[in-house]
Amino acid sequence: MAQERRVADSPGDFLEPARGGRWELVEKRSRFIGDLRGAFSEEGARSILRALAQETPEAHHHCWAYRVGFPQIREYWSDDGEPSGSAGKPILGALRRAEVTNALLVVTRYFGGIKLGVRGLIDAYGQTATGVLAATPLAWRRQERKGKVVLRYDLHQAFCRRLQDLGVREERLVSTFGESVTVRFAVPLAGVKAVEGFCQEFSRRGGVESWQWEEPPSAGDGEGGRGPETLP
């Protein structure tokens, strides 16, 4: 199933699987089963990989690639016994072309008795990876930075209106009311400096008990890198 692709609305937008998906190819009696799963860390990707391999221990190969994190993306791949570069690299190439991160793509092969040759394997693994990516819903996510402000009741509405003027969506504002008002918000990366300046100025005027960023702006962990790996 082909999916309509759109251009990212901001440099902080990225694609990841909305849910898991599966797609199958039969080539000269060999079955190639592609599984796409969401994975948000290298440890998580390897855990999912082990579980998929355990589900089909009779398969001849479990070849895979993953990409995790944003904007620094870590990516690895494995041929799992197939000729070097014939399986993991085509799978990783499909993920790159789709510009998908936070994803593990495993292609399980059942050998059908007819050798495909290196070129045939590259085509089969690449086609299976492309097929499962096309068949699985992908979701745009936005890299954001989360903050928290504690302030007086009489400043609450004006503060929230100004945040919205600076690009914070209403659904990304959550207010909790106690002795003071605690406002938690998420800011697209493009608006972080403007919101930070506003919060600092608002604090200097009085009425704000505290404000802080709650977490770093990251959709994953680690820095960029890639290389062949064996099944953990």
N, C-alpha and C positions, 0 to 999 in steps of 0.2 A: 504494500500500500504506500503510494507516494505521499509525502507530506509537504505542504507548502512551507517554504523557508522565508523568514524575514531577516532583515538586517538588524543588528543590535541597536537599541535606542540610545545606549550610552556605552562608553568604554568599560563600564563595570558590569555589563550584561554578559551572561554565559549560558550555554546549553548543557543540560544533563538529562538522563532518562527520567521520564515522569513515572514509569513503572517498568517492571521486567518484561522482556519479550523473547520470542523464540521463532526461528525460521530454519527451514531444512532444504538441503540441496542433495540430489542423487546424481553422481557423476561416475559412469562406468562401474556401476554396482556399489561404489563406495558411498556411504551416507555421511554427510557433513551437517551437523546440527549446531546452529549458532544460538547462543544464549547471551543476552545483554542484561546486565544487572547494574543498579546504582551502587556505587562504592565511594565512600567519603574519606577514606584513608588507605594507606598501603596495607596496613594490618587488616582492615575490613575487606579489602579486595582479595587478599590471600585466604582469609577465612571463608569467603563465598566460593572461591576457587576450589578449596579442599572439599567443601560440601558437594559441589557439582561433580567433582571427580569421584567421590564416594558413591554418588547415586548411580553411576554407570561404570563400575570397575571393569566390565567386560570390553569396553571400548579400547581401541588400539592407541588413540592419541587424544590428549586434551590440550590443544594449543590455545594460547591466550595472549591478550594484551590489556593493559589498563592505563588510564589517565586519571589522576586525582589532583584536586586542588585548583585554585584560581586566585590571583593571576599567575603565580608560580605553579607550574603544572609538572608533576612527576609522572613519568611514563616508562613502563617496562613491558617486555614481551618474552615469549618462550615458544620454541618450535617443538618441544616435548618429543624429541626423537625423530621428527621429520628432518629431511635434508636442511642444512643451515640456510636460513633466510627464506624458506619456502612457505612458512606458515605464520609465525608470530609477526614478522614484519608486514605482510599484507593486511593482517588484522589491525595492527597499529595504524597503518596507512589509512584504512577506512575510518577509524576513529578521528584521525587528524583531519581528513577531508570533510567530515561531518562537523568538525569543530566542537566535539562533545568532550566534556570532562566529567569527573566524578562517576566514571563508568568502567566496568569490567566486561570484556567481551571474550567469551570462551567458545571455541569451535571444537566440538567432539567428533572424531572420525571413527567410523566402523569400516575397516578395509574390506573391499568387495572382491579381492583376488586379482584385480587388474592394476598394474602399476601405471600411474599417471605421468611420471616424469616430473622434474622440478618445475618446468613451465606450467604443466597441468595442475600441480599442487598450488602454485602461486595463484593461478586463476580461480581454483575451487575455493581456497580459503578466503581470498579477497572477495569473491562473489557472495559467499555465505555471510561474511561480516557486513558487506554493504546491504545485503538483503535483510538481515535482522535489524540494522539501523533504520532502514526505510519502513519496516513493519512495526516498529516500536514508537509509541508517542514520546516526543522529547519536549521538555519544558524550559522556557527561558527563566533564568533566575537573575537577580540583581545583587551585586556585591554591595553591601551596606555596612555602615558603622553604627553601633548601638550606643545610646547615651541615656543618662538619667539626671533629672533635675528635681530637687525638692524646693518648693516655694510656697508663698502665702496664697490663700484662697483668692484674694482680690486681684492677683496677677495672673491667675490661671488662664482665663480666656484670651487675654492679650498675648500671652506667651505662646499658646498653641496656634493662634491665628498667624503670628509671625513665623513660626516654624513651617506652617503650610505655605506661606508666601515664599519661603526659602527652598521649597521643593519636597518637604516631608509630606507624604500622603496621609490623609486622615486615618486610614486603617492601620497606619504604622505608628499611631499615637495612642498610648494606653495610660490613663490617669487613675491613680488610686488615692482615695480620700481618707485621711486620718486627721491628726492634729494639724498637719500640713498636707499639701498636695504633692504626690510623687508622680512625675510624668516620665514615662519611658518612651523612647522614640528611636526610629531607625532612619538613617540619612543615606541617600545614594552618595557614592564616593565623590561625585562631582560637586556636591554641596557641603562637604565636611568643613572646609575652611570658613565658609560663610556662616554656618551654624555655630562653629566654635567661636568666631568673633562676636556673634550676637549673644551667646551665652555669657561670654566674658563681660561684655558691656552691660547686660542685664544684671549680672551679679554686682557690678560696681555701683549700680543705682540703689541697691539694697532690696530686701524682700526675698532674696534667694538664699536659702540655707546652704545648699551645696549643689554642685553639678560635676559630672564626670563621664568619661567614656567607659563603657562597661566591658568592651572586648575589642581586640584588634580586628581590622577589616579583612577577614579571610574566609574563603569558601573551602579551604582544605589546609593541609599542612605540608611542609617540606618545600625544597627548592627544586628547580628543574633538573631533569636527569633522565637517562634512558639506558637500556642495555638488555642483553639476553639474560633470562633467568630460567632455572629449572623449577619444576613443580615442588612447592614446599612440602 
